[in-house]
Amino acid sequence: MESENKTDVIEYFLLGLSEDPVLQPILFGLLLTMYLVTMLGNLLIILAVSSDSKLHTPMYFFLSNLSFVDMCCASTIVPKMLVNIQTENKAITYAGCLTQVYFNLFFLSMDDLLLTAMAYDRYVAICRPLYYTVIMNPGLCVLLVAVSICISIVDGLLHTLTLLGLSFCTDLKIPHFFCEITQILKLACSDTLINNILLYLVTAFLGIGPFSGIIFSYTQIVSSILKIPSVDGKYKAFSTCGSHLSVVSLFYGTCIGVYLSSAITDSPRKTEVASVMYIMVTPMMNPFIYSLRNKDLKGTLRKFTFGKFSF
C-alpha cells in the first residue's frame, strides 16, 4: 500500500468469505437459504404477534420490533453478498459501503437496546408483578423503542460522518464480506486516532452499559425466583424469561466472539467466520428460540400457519 498515493474513492472491493471458485455455488446456496429462513421466520413472528390479541403485551411488542430489526440487519448485508457471488463482481461503491456501515451499526445498536428493554420487561414482570401493568404501560414501551431508535441513529451517524473526513490509499481491498468499520479504518492513509477513540467509547457505552443492565435485571430475577416456595412456581417464572436469556447469550456470545477474534488474531478469515454468527446465524435462530420455548407464541404460529389446524 502506497501511503502517499491518495485518491478520491469510487469503490471498494469486498474479498468475501472465499475466493475459491468451486465454493462459490455452495456459499451462494447456503447464504440464500439462511437469508430466506431468517426473513420467513421473523416475518411469521411479526404477523403472529399482530394477529393475536393475546400477544398484544409488552414482551411481544418488543419481540416483534426485534424481529423487524433482525430482518433489516440481514437485508443490509446478505443481498449484496449474493449479488457479488452471482455476478463474480466484488466491487461496492463508496456510497454503498458507507450505507452498509451506517445501517449495520444502527441495527446492531437496536438489537442491543431492544434486548435490554426486554430484560427490564422481564424484571418488572417477575420482581414487580403487582405493578407490571402500571409500569409497563404502552406509553413507556413506545418510549423505550423511540429512545433506542434515537441512540442508534446517533451511533450510526457519528461513525459514518467521521469516515467522510478520511482519505484512502489506492489499495481498497476489504478482507471481509461487508464494509465493516474497523476494516475500512485500516485502509485509511490519514490519521484515524479520533475514529478509533470514538469507536472504543461508543462500543463501551453501548456494549458495557446495556449488558450491565441485563445482568442486573437477571440477578434480581434469579433472586426473586429462588424465593418462590414451589418448584412449579419457580419453573413457570423461569420459563417466562428463558427464551430471552437464550437470545441474549447468543447475541452477546457472537459479538464477543467477533471482538476477540479481531483482537487476538490477524487472520481476516477467522474474523469473518465470527461475523457470520451475529450477521446471519443470530437473526435466523431468534424466531426458533422464541417459538420453541414459548407455548403461547408457538400455538399462535401453528394456527396462523396451518389455518384450520388448532392445537
Summary of the structure (lengths in Angstrom):
residues: 311
radius of gyration: 21.3
end to end distance: 62.9
largest distance: 71.5
contacts: 960
relative contact order: 0.14
helix: 78%
strand: 5%
